[in-house]
Every structure is written in C-alpha cells, then in structure tokens.
Amino acid sequence: MLEYQAVKDEQRARIGFRDNLLYATLASMAAIIAVAVPSGERVPVLLLLPPVCVLLGWTYLVNDSNIWSTARPRTRRRTY
C-alpha cells in the first residue's frame, strides 16, 4: 500500500508540473513577443519562438508519457 501511495504522489506531482508547463509556454511566448514588438528588429527575436516551444513541448510530452506509464504494470514502465 505504501508503494501505491508513493506512485500516486509521484503521479500527482508530475501532473502539476505538466499543467504548469502550459503556463510557462504561454508566458515565454508572451515575453518573446513583448520584447519583439517595441524593438525595430523583430525577426531575430521572433525566431526564438520555435526553439522555446519545441523545448517546452518536448518536456511536456516526456512528462505526460511518464504520467501514463505509472498506470501500466511495472514491467513496461519507461523513464526518460
């Protein structure tokens, strides 16, 4: 029972982190756009959007995969 509780606590923590990644993505996009709008050179600054979104999106997907892996039997659990 203690192992089950530990797994559920880990799952809850990962879900909270995953949900906060959405807010981090939106905040980083807003910050990059806020810097790009007043500056005269918008293109170089706006080119930061794709790498930031890929990085945060990849982190979201890996975390989501780990959340779902806790529902699977231990023999198939993958961690990245």
DOVOPA-946518 format. One record per residue: residue number from 1; residue in three letters; x, y, z of N, C-alpha, C, O in turn. Coordinates in Angstrom, 2 decimals, padded with zeros to 5 digits. Example, Ala and Ser with C-alpha at 12.3 -4.5 7.8 and 13.67 -1.06 7.14 Angstrom:
# DOVOPA-946518
{r 1; 'ala'; {013.19; -005.69; 007.80}; {012.30; -004.50; 007.80}; {013.20; -003.30; 007.80}; {014.24; -003.32; 008.46}}
{r 2; 'ser'; {012.85; -002.25; 007.08}; {013.67; -001.06; 007.14}; {012.90; 000.03; 007.87}; {013.41; 001.14; 008.04}}
END
This chain:
# DOVOPA-946518
{r 1; 'met'; {000.82; -001.20; 000.00}; {000.00; 000.00; 000.00}; {000.87; 001.27; 000.00}; {000.52; 002.28; -000.61}}
{r 2; 'leu'; {002.01; 001.19; 000.69}; {002.90; 002.36; 000.71}; {003.49; 002.64; -000.67}; {003.65; 003.80; -001.06}}
{r 3; 'glu'; {003.80; 001.58; -001.41}; {004.33; 001.77; -002.76}; {003.27; 002.40; -003.67}; {003.58; 003.27; -004.48}}
{r 4; 'tyr'; {002.05; 001.96; -003.53}; {000.95; 002.53; -004.33}; {000.79; 004.02; -004.01}; {000.61; 004.83; -004.92}}
{r 5; 'gln'; {000.84; 004.36; -002.73}; {000.70; 005.77; -002.34}; {001.86; 006.61; -002.88}; {001.67; 007.75; -003.30}}
{r 6; 'ala'; {003.07; 006.04; -002.88}; {004.23; 006.76; -003.41}; {004.08; 007.00; -004.91}; {004.42; 008.07; -005.41}}
{r 7; 'val'; {003.58; 005.99; -005.63}; {003.38; 006.13; -007.06}; {002.31; 007.18; -007.35}; {002.47; 007.99; -008.26}}
{r 8; 'lys'; {001.23; 007.17; -006.59}; {000.17; 008.17; -006.79}; {000.68; 009.58; -006.47}; {000.32; 010.54; -007.16}}
{r 9; 'asp'; {001.51; 009.72; -005.43}; {002.07; 011.03; -005.11}; {002.97; 011.53; -006.23}; {002.95; 012.71; -006.58}}
{r 10; 'glu'; {003.78; 010.62; -006.79}; {004.63; 010.99; -007.92}; {003.78; 011.40; -009.11}; {004.11; 012.36; -009.81}}
{r 11; 'gln'; {002.70; 010.67; -009.35}; {001.82; 010.98; -010.47}; {001.18; 012.36; -010.28}; {001.09; 013.13; -011.23}}
{r 12; 'arg'; {000.73; 012.66; -009.07}; {000.13; 013.98; -008.80}; {001.15; 015.11; -009.02}; {000.81; 016.15; -009.57}}
{r 13; 'ala'; {002.38; 014.88; -008.58}; {003.43; 015.90; -008.75}; {003.72; 016.12; -010.23}; {003.89; 017.26; -010.67}}
{r 14; 'arg'; {003.78; 015.04; -011.00}; {004.03; 015.17; -012.43}; {002.88; 015.86; -013.15}; {003.10; 016.63; -014.08}}
{r 15; 'ile'; {001.67; 015.58; -012.73}; {000.50; 016.25; -013.34}; {000.55; 017.74; -013.07}; {000.28; 018.55; -013.96}}
{r 16; 'gly'; {000.90; 018.12; -011.85}; {001.03; 019.54; -011.52}; {002.11; 020.22; -012.35}; {001.93; 021.33; -012.84}}
{r 17; 'phe'; {003.25; 019.53; -012.49}; {004.35; 020.08; -013.30}; {003.94; 020.21; -014.76}; {004.23; 021.22; -015.41}}
{r 18; 'arg'; {003.25; 019.19; -015.27}; {002.79; 019.21; -016.66}; {001.83; 020.37; -016.90}; {001.93; 021.07; -017.91}}
{r 19; 'asp'; {000.90; 020.59; -015.98}; {-000.05; 021.69; -016.13}; {000.66; 023.04; -016.09}; {000.28; 023.96; -016.81}}
{r 20; 'asn'; {001.68; 023.15; -015.26}; {002.42; 024.41; -015.19}; {003.25; 024.66; -016.44}; {003.57; 025.80; -016.76}}
{r 21; 'leu'; {003.61; 023.59; -017.17}; {004.35; 023.78; -018.41}; {003.53; 024.53; -019.45}; {004.08; 025.28; -020.25}}
{r 22; 'leu'; {002.24; 024.32; -019.45}; {001.39; 025.08; -020.38}; {001.47; 026.57; -020.08}; {001.59; 027.38; -021.00}}
{r 23; 'tyr'; {001.41; 026.93; -018.81}; {001.51; 028.34; -018.43}; {002.90; 028.89; -018.73}; {003.03; 030.04; -019.14}}
{r 24; 'ala'; {003.92; 028.07; -018.54}; {005.29; 028.52; -018.85}; {005.45; 028.77; -020.34}; {006.12; 029.72; -020.74}}
{r 25; 'thr'; {004.85; 027.93; -021.16}; {004.92; 028.12; -022.60}; {004.23; 029.41; -023.02}; {004.78; 030.20; -023.79}}
{r 26; 'leu'; {003.04; 029.63; -022.49}; {002.32; 030.88; -022.81}; {003.08; 032.11; -022.31}; {003.14; 033.12; -023.01}}
{r 27; 'ala'; {003.64; 032.03; -021.13}; {004.39; 033.16; -020.57}; {005.65; 033.44; -021.38}; {005.99; 034.60; -021.63}}
{r 28; 'ser'; {006.35; 032.39; -021.80}; {007.56; 032.61; -022.59}; {007.23; 033.19; -023.96}; {007.96; 034.04; -024.47}}
{r 29; 'met'; {006.14; 032.72; -024.55}; {005.73; 033.28; -025.84}; {005.36; 034.75; -025.69}; {005.74; 035.58; -026.53}}
{r 30; 'ala'; {004.63; 035.08; -024.65}; {004.25; 036.47; -024.41}; {005.47; 037.34; -024.16}; {005.53; 038.48; -024.63}}
{r 31; 'ala'; {006.45; 036.81; -023.42}; {007.66; 037.59; -023.15}; {008.46; 037.84; -024.42}; {008.96; 038.94; -024.64}}
{r 32; 'ile'; {008.59; 036.83; -025.25}; {009.34; 037.00; -026.51}; {008.63; 038.00; -027.42}; {009.28; 038.84; -028.03}}
{r 33; 'ile'; {007.32; 037.90; -027.50}; {006.56; 038.84; -028.34}; {006.64; 040.25; -027.76}; {006.73; 041.23; -028.50}}
{r 34; 'ala'; {006.59; 040.37; -026.44}; {006.69; 041.68; -025.81}; {008.04; 042.33; -026.07}; {008.12; 043.55; -026.18}}
{r 35; 'val'; {009.09; 041.54; -026.16}; {010.41; 042.09; -026.48}; {010.49; 042.43; -027.96}; {011.15; 043.41; -028.33}}
{r 36; 'ala'; {009.85; 041.64; -028.80}; {009.96; 041.84; -030.25}; {009.16; 043.04; -030.74}; {009.59; 043.70; -031.69}}
{r 37; 'val'; {008.03; 043.33; -030.13}; {007.16; 044.40; -030.65}; {007.82; 045.77; -030.57}; {007.82; 046.48; -031.59}}
{r 38; 'pro'; {008.37; 046.20; -029.44}; {008.95; 047.55; -029.43}; {010.28; 047.67; -030.18}; {010.63; 048.75; -030.64}}
{r 39; 'ser'; {011.01; 046.57; -030.32}; {012.31; 046.66; -030.99}; {012.12; 046.75; -032.50}; {011.12; 046.28; -033.04}}
{r 40; 'gly'; {013.06; 047.35; -033.15}; {012.98; 047.51; -034.59}; {013.26; 046.22; -035.34}; {012.77; 046.02; -036.45}}
{r 41; 'glu'; {014.05; 045.34; -034.74}; {014.43; 044.09; -035.38}; {013.58; 042.96; -034.81}; {013.98; 042.31; -033.84}}
{r 42; 'arg'; {012.45; 042.74; -035.38}; {011.51; 041.75; -034.86}; {011.87; 040.33; -035.26}; {011.69; 039.40; -034.47}}
{r 43; 'val'; {012.36; 040.15; -036.45}; {012.57; 038.79; -036.97}; {013.56; 037.99; -036.13}; {013.25; 036.85; -035.77}}
{r 44; 'pro'; {014.75; 038.52; -035.79}; {015.67; 037.71; -034.98}; {015.09; 037.31; -033.62}; {015.33; 036.20; -033.14}}
{r 45; 'val'; {014.34; 038.21; -033.02}; {013.76; 037.90; -031.72}; {012.63; 036.88; -031.87}; {012.50; 035.97; -031.05}}
{r 46; 'leu'; {011.82; 037.03; -032.90}; {010.72; 036.09; -033.11}; {011.20; 034.70; -033.50}; {010.46; 033.73; -033.36}}
{r 47; 'leu'; {012.44; 034.59; -033.98}; {012.99; 033.28; -034.30}; {013.28; 032.46; -033.04}; {013.60; 031.27; -033.13}}
{r 48; 'leu'; {013.17; 033.07; -031.88}; {013.32; 032.33; -030.62}; {012.07; 031.52; -030.28}; {012.14; 030.57; -029.49}}
{r 49; 'leu'; {010.93; 031.88; -030.86}; {009.68; 031.18; -030.54}; {009.71; 029.68; -030.85}; {009.36; 028.89; -029.97}}
{r 50; 'pro'; {010.11; 029.25; -032.04}; {010.09; 027.81; -032.32}; {010.97; 026.97; -031.38}; {010.49; 025.95; -030.88}}
{r 51; 'pro'; {012.23; 027.36; -031.12}; {013.03; 026.51; -030.22}; {012.46; 026.46; -028.79}; {012.50; 025.41; -028.15}}
{r 52; 'val'; {011.95; 027.58; -028.32}; {011.38; 027.59; -026.97}; {010.15; 026.70; -026.91}; {009.98; 025.94; -025.96}}
{r 53; 'cys'; {009.30; 026.78; -027.92}; {008.09; 025.95; -027.95}; {008.44; 024.47; -028.10}; {007.78; 023.62; -027.49}}
{r 54; 'val'; {009.45; 024.15; -028.89}; {009.86; 022.75; -029.05}; {010.41; 022.22; -027.74}; {010.08; 021.10; -027.33}}
{r 55; 'leu'; {011.24; 022.99; -027.07}; {011.82; 022.56; -025.80}; {010.75; 022.32; -024.75}; {010.75; 021.27; -024.09}}
{r 56; 'leu'; {009.86; 023.26; -024.58}; {008.81; 023.10; -023.58}; {007.79; 022.04; -023.99}; {007.27; 021.32; -023.14}}
{r 57; 'gly'; {007.52; 021.93; -025.27}; {006.60; 020.90; -025.75}; {007.17; 019.51; -025.56}; {006.45; 018.58; -025.18}}
{r 58; 'trp'; {008.47; 019.35; -025.84}; {009.11; 018.05; -025.64}; {009.09; 017.66; -024.16}; {008.83; 016.51; -023.82}}
{r 59; 'thr'; {009.36; 018.62; -023.29}; {009.31; 018.36; -021.85}; {007.90; 017.95; -021.44}; {007.73; 017.06; -020.61}}
{r 60; 'tyr'; {006.90; 018.59; -022.00}; {005.51; 018.25; -021.71}; {005.22; 016.80; -022.13}; {004.62; 016.04; -021.36}}
{r 61; 'leu'; {005.64; 016.43; -023.33}; {005.36; 015.08; -023.83}; {006.07; 014.00; -023.02}; {005.49; 012.96; -022.74}}
{r 62; 'val'; {007.32; 014.25; -022.64}; {008.04; 013.27; -021.83}; {007.39; 013.12; -020.47}; {007.24; 012.01; -019.96}}
{r 63; 'asn'; {007.00; 014.23; -019.89}; {006.34; 014.18; -018.58}; {004.99; 013.48; -018.70}; {004.63; 012.69; -017.82}}
{r 64; 'asp'; {004.25; 013.74; -019.76}; {002.96; 013.09; -019.96}; {003.15; 011.58; -020.15}; {002.35; 010.78; -019.65}}
{r 65; 'ser'; {004.18; 011.20; -020.86}; {004.48; 009.78; -021.04}; {004.79; 009.11; -019.70}; {004.37; 007.98; -019.45}}
{r 66; 'asn'; {005.53; 009.80; -018.85}; {005.84; 009.25; -017.53}; {004.59; 009.17; -016.65}; {004.48; 008.26; -015.83}}
{r 67; 'ile'; {003.68; 010.08; -016.81}; {002.42; 010.03; -016.04}; {001.64; 008.80; -016.45}; {001.14; 008.06; -015.59}}
{r 68; 'trp'; {001.52; 008.56; -017.75}; {000.76; 007.41; -018.22}; {001.45; 006.10; -017.92}; {000.80; 005.06; -017.77}}
{r 69; 'ser'; {002.78; 006.14; -017.82}; {003.50; 004.89; -017.54}; {003.26; 004.41; -016.11}; {003.44; 003.23; -015.82}}
{r 70; 'thr'; {002.86; 005.31; -015.21}; {002.57; 004.86; -013.85}; {001.30; 004.03; -013.80}; {001.09; 003.28; -012.84}}
{r 71; 'ala'; {000.45; 004.16; -014.81}; {-000.78; 003.36; -014.84}; {-000.52; 001.96; -015.40}; {-001.33; 001.06; -015.21}}
{r 72; 'arg'; {000.61; 001.79; -016.09}; {000.97; 000.49; -016.66}; {001.65; -000.37; -015.60}; {002.11; 000.14; -014.58}}
{r 73; 'pro'; {001.71; -001.66; -015.84}; {002.46; -002.53; -014.93}; {003.93; -002.14; -014.88}; {004.46; -001.57; -015.83}}
{r 74; 'arg'; {004.58; -002.45; -013.79}; {005.98; -002.07; -013.58}; {006.92; -002.63; -014.64}; {007.95; -002.03; -014.92}}
{r 75; 'thr'; {006.60; -003.75; -015.24}; {007.49; -004.36; -016.22}; {007.60; -003.53; -017.49}; {008.61; -003.62; -018.19}}
{r 76; 'arg'; {006.59; -002.73; -017.79}; {006.62; -001.92; -019.01}; {006.91; -000.46; -018.75}; {006.87; 000.33; -019.69}}
{r 77; 'arg'; {007.19; -000.05; -017.56}; {007.37; 001.36; -017.22}; {008.69; 001.89; -017.81}; {009.75; 001.30; -017.63}}
{r 78; 'arg'; {008.57; 003.00; -018.52}; {009.74; 003.65; -019.11}; {009.95; 004.99; -018.44}; {008.99; 005.70; -018.16}}
{r 79; 'thr'; {011.19; 005.32; -018.18}; {011.53; 006.65; -017.68}; {012.58; 007.24; -018.61}; {013.43; 006.52; -019.13}}
{r 80; 'tyr'; {012.51; 008.52; -018.80}; {013.42; 009.20; -019.70}; {014.41; 010.01; -018.91}; {015.28; 010.66; -019.48}}
END
